[in-house]
């Protein structure tokens, strides 16, 4: 029987990790990177979660937008990076502008600076740009994406289409065309819209808003084309795997089902499922009824404690079955709770070894 995790580690170009908060998703993403490196892949783990969980899991002081190599005993390699939407947007502008002068006009525009600082949707779109850049980077053959908890993760999956829809919007088109000069092209309705945009992003001059649109002349097709590339990459089951990460709790089962339903609504599907932080007694399929007091005496002083642990493990096994049933994904791995919280590379390596089986 083919091991689906090994297939993903060996053959896929992208693994997207999805799951609720508090289930060890970031640790699992890092461990997937370690496991892939141990199998000879050149992996990079990109966290698009603004929290510092990946740095914490690896025991690092911090992670920047640039890739950072992790010293690892492996035939492959492991790098990590944290999304910086502003820096990524600047890189996109510099790479795809038609001239250095256009780059300077865009980067100096006040609306552009406000846009990159916090307008809804920009971070998610830039995550897709970052994914595309890493996917095309010759240094790597596997990109592992650590997404934010559940509901915010879908902002990332929807991100590629958002800016493409924006540049196709009639208002955007009306501002840029006809090209007899941007200021003359802006009719009364468009001016009103531009003023509204300027207020939303914090700029107080309409000319800045008009200048913002004008500065992007000729780049809109590139945004649209690159968004389509990322959407095609995520939808390609030969290149991308979606990994669900949960814990052995029924509330996690409900959350993972919600994730699965939302993937299906986007014509996507998870093919990997890791159930994390499970009690060691519940890992595997052995008979738990034989568990007794360590002394071997069924009526020993610790027998009630052991019985309670068995009941807890049975409940976890039941929850694992429910998770598999509700998500429609066979359980790929069950990972036991670590003896101590994962807070350094050694801890992540231990999880990777459990994933490798």
C-alpha positions as CSV (number, residue, x, y, z in Angstrom):
1,X,0.0,0.0,0.0
2,X,1.4,3.4,-1.0
3,X,2.2,5.7,1.9
4,X,0.5,9.0,1.0
5,X,2.8,11.0,3.3
6,X,5.9,9.6,1.7
7,X,4.4,10.3,-1.7
8,X,3.9,13.9,-0.7
9,X,7.4,14.2,0.8
10,X,9.0,12.7,-2.3
11,X,6.9,14.0,-5.2
12,X,4.9,17.1,-4.4
13,X,6.0,20.6,-4.9
14,X,3.7,22.2,-2.3
15,X,2.2,21.0,1.0
16,X,-0.4,23.3,2.5
17,X,-1.0,22.7,6.3
18,X,-4.5,23.6,7.5
19,X,-6.1,23.2,10.9
20,X,-7.5,24.9,14.0
21,X,-5.4,26.7,16.5
22,X,-3.7,24.9,19.3
23,X,-3.2,21.6,17.6
24,X,0.5,21.8,16.7
25,X,0.0,22.8,13.1
26,X,3.1,25.0,12.9
27,X,5.2,22.3,14.5
28,X,3.8,19.8,12.1
29,X,4.6,22.1,9.1
30,X,8.2,22.4,10.4
31,X,8.4,18.7,10.9
32,X,7.2,18.1,7.4
33,X,10.1,20.2,6.2
34,X,12.6,18.3,8.3
35,X,11.1,14.9,7.1
36,X,11.4,16.0,3.5
37,X,15.0,17.2,4.0
38,X,15.8,13.8,5.5
39,X,14.4,12.2,2.3
40,X,16.7,14.3,0.2
41,X,14.4,17.2,-0.7
42,X,15.3,20.8,-0.7
43,X,12.5,22.1,1.5
44,X,11.4,25.6,2.6
45,X,8.8,26.2,5.2
46,X,6.9,29.5,4.8
47,X,4.7,30.7,7.6
48,X,2.0,33.2,6.6
49,X,0.7,33.3,10.1
50,X,1.7,36.7,11.6
51,X,2.3,35.0,15.0
52,X,5.9,33.9,15.7
53,X,4.9,30.2,16.3
54,X,7.4,28.8,13.7
55,X,10.3,30.7,15.3
56,X,9.1,29.6,18.8
57,X,8.9,25.9,17.6
58,X,12.4,26.0,16.3
59,X,13.8,27.9,19.3
60,X,14.8,30.9,17.1
61,X,14.9,34.6,18.0
62,X,12.9,35.5,14.9
63,X,12.4,34.9,11.2
64,X,12.6,37.4,8.4
65,X,11.1,37.7,5.0
66,X,14.3,36.4,3.5
67,X,14.9,32.6,3.6
68,X,17.1,31.3,6.5
69,X,18.8,27.9,6.3
70,X,18.5,25.6,9.3
71,X,21.5,23.5,10.1
72,X,20.2,20.0,9.8
73,X,21.8,16.5,9.6
74,X,20.1,15.5,6.3
75,X,20.8,14.6,2.7
76,X,18.5,17.4,1.6
77,X,18.2,20.9,3.0
78,X,15.8,23.0,5.1
79,X,15.1,26.7,4.9
80,X,12.4,28.8,6.7
81,X,10.8,32.2,6.0
82,X,8.1,34.3,7.4
83,X,5.8,36.4,5.1
84,X,6.4,40.1,5.2
85,X,3.6,41.4,2.9
86,X,5.2,44.9,2.4
87,X,8.6,43.5,1.5
88,X,7.1,41.0,-0.8
89,X,4.9,43.6,-2.5
90,X,8.1,45.8,-3.0
91,X,9.9,42.9,-4.6
92,X,7.0,42.2,-6.9
93,X,6.9,45.8,-8.0
94,X,10.7,45.9,-8.6
95,X,10.6,42.7,-10.6
96,X,7.6,43.4,-12.8
97,X,7.6,47.2,-13.3
98,X,8.4,48.3,-16.8
99,X,11.2,50.6,-15.8
100,X,13.1,51.8,-12.7
101,X,11.1,55.0,-12.9
102,X,7.8,53.2,-12.6
103,X,9.2,51.3,-9.6
104,X,10.1,54.6,-7.9
105,X,6.7,56.1,-8.6
106,X,4.9,53.2,-7.1
107,X,7.1,52.8,-4.0
108,X,7.0,56.5,-3.3
109,X,3.2,56.8,-3.6
110,X,1.5,57.4,-0.3
111,X,-1.5,55.2,-1.1
112,X,0.8,52.4,-2.0
113,X,2.5,52.7,1.3
114,X,-0.8,52.7,3.1
115,X,-2.0,49.8,1.0
116,X,0.9,47.6,2.0
117,X,0.6,48.6,5.6
118,X,-2.7,47.0,6.2
119,X,-5.4,47.1,3.6
120,X,-7.5,43.9,3.8
121,X,-6.6,41.3,1.2
122,X,-3.1,42.5,0.4
123,X,-1.4,40.1,2.9
124,X,-3.2,37.2,1.4
125,X,-2.4,38.1,-2.1
126,X,1.2,38.6,-1.2
127,X,1.3,35.2,0.4
128,X,0.4,33.8,-3.0
129,X,3.1,35.9,-4.7
130,X,5.6,34.6,-2.1
131,X,4.5,31.0,-2.7
132,X,4.9,31.4,-6.4
133,X,8.4,32.9,-6.0
134,X,9.6,30.1,-3.7
135,X,8.0,27.5,-6.0
136,X,10.0,28.9,-8.9
137,X,13.2,29.3,-6.9
138,X,15.8,26.8,-8.1
139,X,17.1,26.4,-4.5
140,X,13.9,24.5,-3.5
141,X,11.8,21.7,-4.7
142,X,9.2,21.6,-1.9
143,X,7.4,24.5,-0.3
144,X,5.5,23.8,3.0
145,X,3.0,26.5,3.9
146,X,2.1,27.1,7.5
147,X,-1.3,28.8,7.4
148,X,-3.1,30.8,10.1
149,X,-5.8,28.9,12.1
150,X,-8.7,27.6,10.2
151,X,-10.9,30.4,9.0
152,X,-8.1,32.9,8.2
153,X,-6.3,30.2,6.2
154,X,-9.0,30.5,3.5
155,X,-8.1,34.2,3.1
156,X,-4.8,32.8,1.7
157,X,-6.5,30.4,-0.6
158,X,-8.8,33.1,-1.9
159,X,-5.9,35.6,-2.1
160,X,-4.8,34.9,-5.7
161,X,-8.1,35.9,-7.2
162,X,-8.7,39.0,-5.1
163,X,-6.2,41.4,-6.8
164,X,-7.0,39.9,-10.2
165,X,-10.7,40.7,-9.7
166,X,-9.7,44.2,-8.5
167,X,-7.7,45.0,-11.6
168,X,-10.6,43.7,-13.7
169,X,-13.2,45.9,-11.8
170,X,-15.0,48.4,-14.0
171,X,-14.0,51.3,-11.6
172,X,-10.3,50.4,-11.9
173,X,-10.7,50.2,-15.7
174,X,-12.5,53.5,-15.8
175,X,-9.7,55.3,-14.0
176,X,-7.1,54.0,-16.4
177,X,-8.9,54.2,-19.7
178,X,-9.1,55.9,-22.1
179,X,-5.4,56.8,-22.0
180,X,-5.7,60.4,-23.0
181,X,-4.1,61.3,-19.6
182,X,-5.2,59.8,-16.3
183,X,-6.6,63.0,-14.9
184,X,-8.9,63.6,-17.9
185,X,-10.0,60.0,-17.8
186,X,-11.4,60.3,-14.4
187,X,-15.1,61.2,-14.6
188,X,-17.2,62.5,-11.8
189,X,-18.1,59.0,-10.5
190,X,-14.6,57.8,-10.6
191,X,-13.4,60.9,-8.8
192,X,-15.9,60.2,-6.0
193,X,-14.6,56.6,-5.8
194,X,-11.0,57.7,-5.7
195,X,-11.7,60.1,-2.9
196,X,-13.4,57.3,-1.0
197,X,-10.4,55.0,-1.5
198,X,-8.1,57.8,-0.4
199,X,-10.0,58.2,2.9
200,X,-10.1,54.5,3.6
201,X,-6.3,54.1,3.2
202,X,-5.5,57.3,5.0
203,X,-4.3,59.5,2.1
204,X,-5.7,63.0,1.9
205,X,-5.0,63.9,-1.7
206,X,-7.1,62.7,-4.6
207,X,-4.1,63.1,-6.9
208,X,-2.3,60.5,-4.9
209,X,-5.1,58.0,-5.5
210,X,-5.1,58.8,-9.2
211,X,-1.4,58.6,-9.3
212,X,-1.5,55.2,-7.6
213,X,-3.7,53.8,-10.4
214,X,-1.6,55.5,-13.1
215,X,1.6,54.1,-11.6
216,X,0.3,50.6,-12.1
217,X,-0.3,51.0,-15.8
218,X,0.8,47.9,-17.7
219,X,1.2,45.8,-14.6
220,X,-2.4,44.7,-14.1
221,X,-2.0,41.8,-16.6
222,X,0.9,40.5,-14.7
223,X,-1.1,40.4,-11.4
224,X,-3.8,38.6,-13.2
225,X,-1.5,36.0,-14.9
226,X,0.5,35.3,-11.7
227,X,-2.7,34.8,-9.7
228,X,-3.9,32.3,-12.3
229,X,-0.6,30.4,-12.0
230,X,-0.9,30.1,-8.3
231,X,-4.6,29.0,-8.5
232,X,-3.6,26.3,-11.0
233,X,-0.7,25.2,-8.8
234,X,-2.9,24.8,-5.7
235,X,-5.5,22.9,-7.7
236,X,-3.0,20.5,-9.3
237,X,-3.2,17.3,-7.2
238,X,0.1,16.1,-8.8
239,X,2.0,19.1,-7.4
240,X,0.1,20.2,-4.3
241,X,-1.1,18.3,-1.2
242,X,-3.4,19.7,1.5
243,X,-2.6,18.4,5.0
244,X,-5.2,18.6,7.7
245,X,-3.8,18.8,11.2
246,X,-6.0,18.2,14.2
247,X,-6.1,16.7,17.7
248,X,-8.0,13.8,19.1
249,X,-11.0,15.9,20.2
250,X,-14.5,16.1,18.9
251,X,-14.4,19.9,18.6
252,X,-11.3,19.5,16.3
253,X,-13.3,17.0,14.2
254,X,-16.0,19.6,13.7
255,X,-13.4,22.2,12.7
256,X,-11.7,19.9,10.3
257,X,-15.0,19.0,8.7
258,X,-15.6,22.7,8.2
259,X,-12.2,23.0,6.6
260,X,-12.9,20.0,4.3
261,X,-16.2,21.5,3.3
262,X,-14.7,24.8,2.4
263,X,-11.9,23.1,0.4
264,X,-14.6,21.2,-1.5
265,X,-16.4,24.5,-2.2
266,X,-13.2,25.7,-3.9
267,X,-12.9,22.4,-5.9
268,X,-9.9,21.4,-3.6
269,X,-9.5,18.4,-1.3
270,X,-7.3,17.4,1.5
271,X,-5.3,14.1,1.0
272,X,-3.3,14.0,4.2
273,X,-4.5,13.9,7.8
274,X,-2.3,14.1,10.9
275,X,-3.8,13.8,14.4
276,X,-1.4,15.4,16.8
277,X,-0.7,15.4,20.5
278,X,-2.4,12.0,21.2
279,X,-1.7,10.2,24.5
280,X,0.9,7.5,23.9
281,X,-1.6,4.8,25.0
282,X,-3.9,5.7,22.2
283,X,-1.3,5.5,19.5
284,X,-1.5,2.3,17.5
285,X,-4.2,-0.3,17.5
286,X,-3.2,-2.6,20.3
287,X,-5.4,-3.9,23.1
288,X,-5.5,-1.4,25.9
289,X,-7.5,-3.6,28.3
290,X,-4.2,-5.3,29.3
291,X,-2.9,-2.1,30.9
292,X,-2.6,-2.6,34.6
293,X,-0.7,-1.2,37.6
294,X,3.0,-1.1,36.8
295,X,3.5,-3.8,39.5
296,X,1.3,-6.2,37.4
297,X,-1.3,-6.3,40.1
298,X,-4.7,-5.5,38.7
299,X,-5.8,-4.2,42.1
300,X,-2.6,-2.3,42.8
301,X,-2.6,1.3,44.1
302,X,-2.1,2.8,40.6
303,X,-4.8,0.6,38.9
304,X,-7.5,3.4,39.1
305,X,-5.1,5.8,37.5
306,X,-4.3,3.3,34.7
307,X,-8.0,2.7,34.2
308,X,-8.6,6.4,33.8
309,X,-5.8,6.7,31.3
310,X,-7.3,3.8,29.3
311,X,-10.7,5.5,29.3
312,X,-9.1,8.7,28.0
313,X,-7.2,6.8,25.3
314,X,-10.3,5.0,24.2
315,X,-12.1,8.4,23.9
316,X,-9.2,9.7,21.8
317,X,-9.3,6.7,19.5
318,X,-13.0,7.3,19.1
319,X,-12.4,10.9,18.2
320,X,-9.7,9.9,15.7
321,X,-12.3,7.6,14.0
322,X,-14.8,10.4,13.9
323,X,-12.2,12.8,12.4
324,X,-11.4,10.4,9.6
325,X,-15.1,9.8,8.9
326,X,-16.2,13.4,9.0
327,X,-13.3,14.7,6.8
328,X,-13.4,11.7,4.4
329,X,-9.6,11.5,4.7
330,X,-7.8,8.4,5.9
331,X,-5.6,9.1,9.0
332,X,-2.1,9.4,7.6
333,X,-0.3,9.6,11.0
334,X,-1.1,9.7,14.7
335,X,1.6,11.5,16.6
336,X,2.0,11.0,20.3
337,X,2.2,14.0,22.7
338,X,5.8,14.9,23.3
339,X,7.2,14.6,26.8
340,X,8.0,18.3,26.8
341,X,6.7,21.2,24.7
342,X,8.4,21.5,21.3
343,X,10.6,24.5,21.6
344,X,13.7,23.7,19.6
345,X,15.0,21.9,16.5
346,X,15.5,18.7,18.4
347,X,11.8,18.7,19.4
348,X,10.8,19.3,15.8
349,X,13.1,16.4,14.6
350,X,11.3,14.1,17.1
351,X,8.0,14.9,15.5
352,X,9.5,14.5,12.0
353,X,10.7,11.0,13.0
354,X,7.1,10.1,14.2
355,X,5.8,11.4,10.8
356,X,8.3,9.3,8.9
357,X,7.2,6.2,10.7
